Amino acid sequence: MLMMPLLAFVFGTALVAAAAYALMPNRAAAIDRRLEELTLGREREEKPRFQTITGVLKRLGEKVPKSAKEMGSLRLRLVQAGFRRDEALTMFFGIRVLFALGLFMAFSTSLIARPNLTLALGGLGLGYILPGMVLARLAKRRAHRIRLSLADMLDLLVVSVEAGLGLDAALTRVGQELAFAYPELADELRLINLELRAGKPRSEALRNLADRTGVDDLSSLVTMLIQTDKFGTSVAQSLRVYSETLRTKRRQRAEEAAAKTGVKMVFPLVTCIFPAIWVVTIGPAAIRFVTVLFPMVEKTK
């Protein structure tokens, strides 16, 4: 009888502890929920401001006169740089106008220096040209990253095709595998899969891939795949041959870059290293010459 209260106390304590442990939220889940709340709160604060900026850029871009030829080339360049939204072209024109007007106002007023109409007109032209140069640089860097990822893509594509997958399924599988290492190429392969699901012919989807990237090696690969599909030859064998050709091209490009290194090193040597060498080698002699010559000149006077 004396043990019954003690056992009841122990049982009740264990029951309460088990219920508390079962109802206790997971630490990782609590952290994720708290981060989600903070992120959503920050997005609620920043979204109206971001929408205001994009709205201003869109309104400015819509007022700019455009030519059909310029719009086609700029839209292709924006796609090659990774900007595929419908409003990307309008926002680019808005950024160009805003940047040009900003530089014109900076040089025509006393914000930076004395107002100068010539500098203001030069800043206006520079502000109009500079966004296009930045866009071309972004497209070139993206094309370079895609070019570096082609060798790994071809290896995985050869393995997938030789394992029995069709070309469409192999492209989808390779895009999933390369999503972490090469997100740009994986995104392009995902777009090919979406176009094929939408009903586009394979040749048209592959040509769109070459146009979106602007990479010569990828254009050659697309041409080879279209010809292979048209003539009914082995896809795996064609991919293996093209993979070897691509690696030969990469080695030749590396050798070419290594051959240019000597010429490129001339300018840093002349501007940075040679003056220091001259100061170290000729400096003591010049100081000695001055200390000996000047007293002799004064004595002759």
Phi and psi in degrees as a GROMACS rama.xvg file:
@    title "Ramachandran Plot"
@    xaxis  label "Phi"
@    yaxis  label "Psi"
@TYPE xy
-71.6844  -25.0415  LEU-2
-81.2296  -16.7471  MET-3
-63.8467  -46.7594  MET-4
-62.1453  -37.8415  PRO-5
-65.2449  -43.1198  LEU-6
-65.3991  -38.1124  LEU-7
-64.7766  -39.9334  ALA-8
-64.624  -43.9519  PHE-9
-64.6064  -42.316  VAL-10
-65.0016  -42.8216  PHE-11
-64.3886  -41.5266  GLY-12
-62.8233  -42.768  THR-13
-64.6194  -39.0607  ALA-14
-65.2787  -44.4787  LEU-15
-64.655  -40.7366  VAL-16
-65.1855  -40.1769  ALA-17
-65.9013  -40.722  ALA-18
-65.7048  -40.5189  ALA-19
-65.7133  -39.545  ALA-20
-67.3831  -36.4132  TYR-21
-70.7656  -37.1188  ALA-22
-85.8386  -7.72009  LEU-23
-70.0542  129.744  MET-24
-69.0998  148.086  PRO-25
-64.4778  142.443  ASN-26
-64.3585  -44.0188  ARG-27
-65.1166  -39.8533  ALA-28
-65.7622  -38.327  ALA-29
-65.5049  -41.0525  ALA-30
-64.6105  -43.6415  ILE-31
-62.8948  -40.6759  ASP-32
-65.9346  -39.4763  ARG-33
-67.0617  -41.3556  ARG-34
-64.1468  -37.4332  LEU-35
-65.1417  -40.2784  GLU-36
-63.8444  -42.3644  GLU-37
-65.7149  -40.5559  LEU-38
-66.3574  -43.9084  THR-39
-64.8883  -38.0591  LEU-40
-64.752  -38.8536  GLY-41
-68.3709  -38.4398  ARG-42
-66.6651  -35.9724  GLU-43
-65.0625  -30.9318  ARG-44
-78.7163  -37.2266  GLU-45
-88.3077  -22.3548  GLU-46
-63.3808  -46.3456  LYS-47
-61.1101  -38.4554  PRO-48
-64.8471  -43.0768  ARG-49
-64.3555  -40.6331  PHE-50
-64.6823  -34.8337  GLN-51
-65.3056  -43.4681  THR-52
-64.3847  -46.7088  ILE-53
-64.538  -34.8655  THR-54
-64.4679  -41.0743  GLY-55
-64.0754  -43.1885  VAL-56
-64.7549  -39.3262  LEU-57
-64.7299  -42.2734  LYS-58
-65.0705  -38.5558  ARG-59
-66.4686  -41.8077  LEU-60
-67.2131  -31.5543  GLY-61
-70.587  -25.0214  GLU-62
-83.5865  -11.6628  LYS-63
-78.9991  131.991  VAL-64
-68.1092  137.849  PRO-65
-129.86  148.006  LYS-66
-105.536  150.082  SER-67
-64.0435  -38.0966  ALA-68
-66.7134  -43.1321  LYS-69
-67.014  -38.4977  GLU-70
-64.958  -38.5537  MET-71
-64.5669  -45.1935  GLY-72
-68.2828  -40.416  SER-73
-68.1779  -37.6788  LEU-74
-64.2987  -41.0108  ARG-75
-64.5419  -40.2106  LEU-76
-66.6513  -37.3551  ARG-77
-65.0762  -40.4247  LEU-78
-65.327  -40.503  VAL-79
-66.7033  -27.7149  GLN-80
-83.0171  -7.39501  ALA-81
102.767  7.44049  GLY-82
-103.989  104.066  PHE-83
-110.169  -3.32562  ARG-84
-66.1264  156.359  ARG-85
-66.2031  -33.9024  ASP-86
-86.9716  5.07709  GLU-87
-64.54  -39.8668  ALA-88
-66.4352  -43.857  LEU-89
-63.5303  -41.6472  THR-90
-67.3615  -33.2025  MET-91
-64.8202  -42.7775  PHE-92
-64.0776  -37.4387  PHE-93
-64.2585  -41.8209  GLY-94
-63.2291  -40.3866  ILE-95
-62.9688  -45.8282  ARG-96
-66.6541  -43.0931  VAL-97
-64.4573  -41.729  LEU-98
-66.9133  -41.458  PHE-99
-64.5972  -45.335  ALA-100
-66.295  -34.9172  LEU-101
-64.0307  -44.1341  GLY-102
-67.5655  -36.7997  LEU-103
-63.5967  -43.3697  PHE-104
-68.1223  -33.9858  MET-105
-66.9726  -39.0701  ALA-106
-88.3947  -19.6225  PHE-107
-88.8216  -10.5391  SER-108
-115.152  -177.783  THR-109
-94.3308  29.1902  SER-110
-72.247  -39.9653  LEU-111
-106.241  -51.579  ILE-112
-148.299  -167.027  ALA-113
-65.0396  136.601  ARG-114
-57.4536  133.73  PRO-115
-143.327  120.819  ASN-116
-68.2308  -35.4214  LEU-117
-65.4814  -45.791  THR-118
-64.6968  -35.4353  LEU-119
-65.3027  -42.0695  ALA-120
-66.9896  -38.4984  LEU-121
-63.165  -41.5472  GLY-122
-64.3516  -34.5441  GLY-123
-63.3674  -46.1188  LEU-124
-65.9522  -39.3918  GLY-125
-65.3629  -41.391  LEU-126
-66.1938  -26.6369  GLY-127
-78.8129  -31.439  TYR-128
-89.1773  -33.654  ILE-129
-61.1879  -40.875  LEU-130
-60.033  -35.9767  PRO-131
-65.5157  -37.8366  GLY-132
-66.262  -41.0103  MET-133
-64.3921  -40.6933  VAL-134
-63.853  -41.5989  LEU-135
-63.5116  -37.4944  ALA-136
-65.9246  -41.6313  ARG-137
-63.7186  -41.7963  LEU-138
-64.3259  -38.1939  ALA-139
-67.1416  -41.5454  LYS-140
-66.0712  -39.5987  ARG-141
-66.1529  -41.1672  ARG-142
-63.0324  -35.715  ALA-143
-66.5863  -40.924  HIS-144
-65.1687  -38.637  ARG-145
-67.532  -37.8374  ILE-146
-63.7563  -37.5109  ARG-147
-70.0138  -23.343  LEU-148
-90.995  -3.35337  SER-149
-67.9843  -36.091  LEU-150
-62.9966  -46.4473  ALA-151
-65.4048  -37.3445  ASP-152
-63.1494  -42.2249  MET-153
-65.8639  -39.2617  LEU-154
-61.1692  -47.4905  ASP-155
-66.147  -34.6725  LEU-156
-67.5086  -40.0079  LEU-157
-63.7489  -44.445  VAL-158
-63.03  -41.7396  VAL-159
-67.5192  -42.1905  SER-160
-68.6842  -41.5542  VAL-161
-68.4862  -23.0138  GLU-162
-77.4941  -8.37869  ALA-163
115.358  -2.42358  GLY-164
-76.6665  149.399  LEU-165
-73.9562  169.722  GLY-166
-64.1982  -41.4858  LEU-167
-65.1538  -45.2302  ASP-168
-67.1723  -34.3601  ALA-169
-66.7172  -41.133  ALA-170
-62.814  -40.7657  LEU-171
-64.2654  -44.0463  THR-172
-65.1199  -42.1655  ARG-173
-64.7305  -39.2765  VAL-174
-61.9358  -37.6282  GLY-175
-68.3374  -38.3837  GLN-176
-72.3607  -30.8163  GLU-177
-96.142  9.39701  LEU-178
-64.2139  -32.9786  ALA-179
-82.6504  -42.7452  PHE-180
-79.8819  -41.3614  ALA-181
-131.098  81.9154  TYR-182
-66.732  -31.0307  PRO-183
-64.8446  -49.6194  GLU-184
-65.9944  -38.5249  LEU-185
-62.5025  -37.0666  ALA-186
-65.7079  -39.8438  ASP-187
-66.5738  -40.321  GLU-188
-67.0101  -33.4926  LEU-189
-65.3235  -37.9197  ARG-190
-66.03  -35.4451  LEU-191
-61.6502  -43.1849  ILE-192
-62.3155  -40.6699  ASN-193
-66.4425  -39.238  LEU-194
-66.2318  -39.2198  GLU-195
-66.5675  -38.0156  LEU-196
-67.2607  -30.567  ARG-197
-75.1177  -10.8401  ALA-198
108.884  6.45406  GLY-199
-74.2863  146.57  LYS-200
-64.2682  154.006  PRO-201
-62.9396  -39.3923  ARG-202
-63.2957  -39.9915  SER-203
-68.7406  -39.9629  GLU-204
-64.1339  -38.6049  ALA-205
-68.8789  -39.5294  LEU-206
-64.548  -37.7781  ARG-207
-63.1653  -35.3408  ASN-208
-61.5023  -44.9046  LEU-209
-64.0549  -38.4715  ALA-210
-70.5662  -36.194  ASP-211
-70.4138  -30.6572  ARG-212
-93.0671  -39.2301  THR-213
72.126  24.9409  GLY-214
-100.262  127.527  VAL-215
-64.7889  -42.3794  ASP-216
-63.2622  -37.8343  ASP-217
-70.5539  -34.5444  LEU-218
-63.8155  -40.3493  SER-219
-64.4793  -39.7925  SER-220
-63.3817  -40.9866  LEU-221
-63.8948  -43.7715  VAL-222
-60.7601  -41.702  THR-223
-64.4004  -41.9552  MET-224
-66.6651  -37.9965  LEU-225
-66.3137  -42.9946  ILE-226
-66.6676  -38.2518  GLN-227
-63.1291  -41.9148  THR-228
-67.635  -34.1615  ASP-229
-73.4194  -42.2211  LYS-230
-91.9766  -7.73603  PHE-231
76.4689  24.9304  GLY-232
-82.8775  174.684  THR-233
-71.0854  123.102  SER-234
-70.2078  -41.3172  VAL-235
-63.9322  -44.1059  ALA-236
-65.1437  -40.571  GLN-237
-64.1857  -41.2126  SER-238
-65.9782  -38.0736  LEU-239
-65.7812  -41.5446  ARG-240
-65.3897  -42.0336  VAL-241
-67.8818  -33.5955  TYR-242
-62.3425  -42.834  SER-243
-65.157  -40.0034  GLU-244
-63.6067  -40.3098  THR-245
-65.6634  -39.4992  LEU-246
-66.3133  -34.7111  ARG-247
-64.37  -40.964  THR-248
-63.7867  -40.748  LYS-249
-64.0092  -40.1406  ARG-250
-65.7277  -39.1824  ARG-251
-66.3514  -38.2191  GLN-252
-64.9751  -39.2559  ARG-253
-65.425  -40.3172  ALA-254
-65.3683  -38.4667  GLU-255
-64.6349  -43.0102  GLU-256
-64.3323  -37.1252  ALA-257
-67.7607  -34.4295  ALA-258
-69.2248  -28.4633  ALA-259
-80.9161  -11.4595  LYS-260
-62.4041  -40.9419  THR-261
-61.1962  -41.3089  GLY-262
-68.4515  -40.1952  VAL-263
-69.1295  -25.4876  LYS-264
-77.7699  -10.7187  MET-265
-64.7602  -42.9759  VAL-266
-67.4281  -45.701  PHE-267
-62.561  -34.9227  PRO-268
-64.2956  -44.5801  LEU-269
-68.6652  -40.5032  VAL-270
-85.8211  -27.9593  THR-271
-114.463  -41.7523  CYS-272
-94.0466  -44.3714  ILE-273
-60.395  -41.9308  PHE-274
-59.8196  -39.3454  PRO-275
-65.8169  -39.2295  ALA-276
-64.015  -41.3672  ILE-277
-64.3885  -40.1082  TRP-278
-64.1845  -41.1992  VAL-279
-69.7433  -41.5412  VAL-280
-83.4242  -42.9977  THR-281
-94.0131  -21.9347  ILE-282
-57.7354  -52.1792  GLY-283
-60.3666  -39.5936  PRO-284
-65.0561  -39.4315  ALA-285
-65.5832  -41.1768  ALA-286
-63.9997  -43.2643  ILE-287
-62.7936  -40.4002  ARG-288
-62.7608  -42.3729  PHE-289
-68.1703  -42.2668  VAL-290
-67.6708  -28.2614  THR-291
-87.7733  -39.3999  VAL-292
-75.4275  -41.7857  LEU-293
-62.461  -43.0571  PHE-294
-61.3965  -36.7534  PRO-295
-65.0829  -39.3097  MET-296
-66.599  -38.9923  VAL-297
-67.2204  -35.3833  GLU-298
-67.795  -36.7332  LYS-299
-66.6076  -30.6988  THR-300
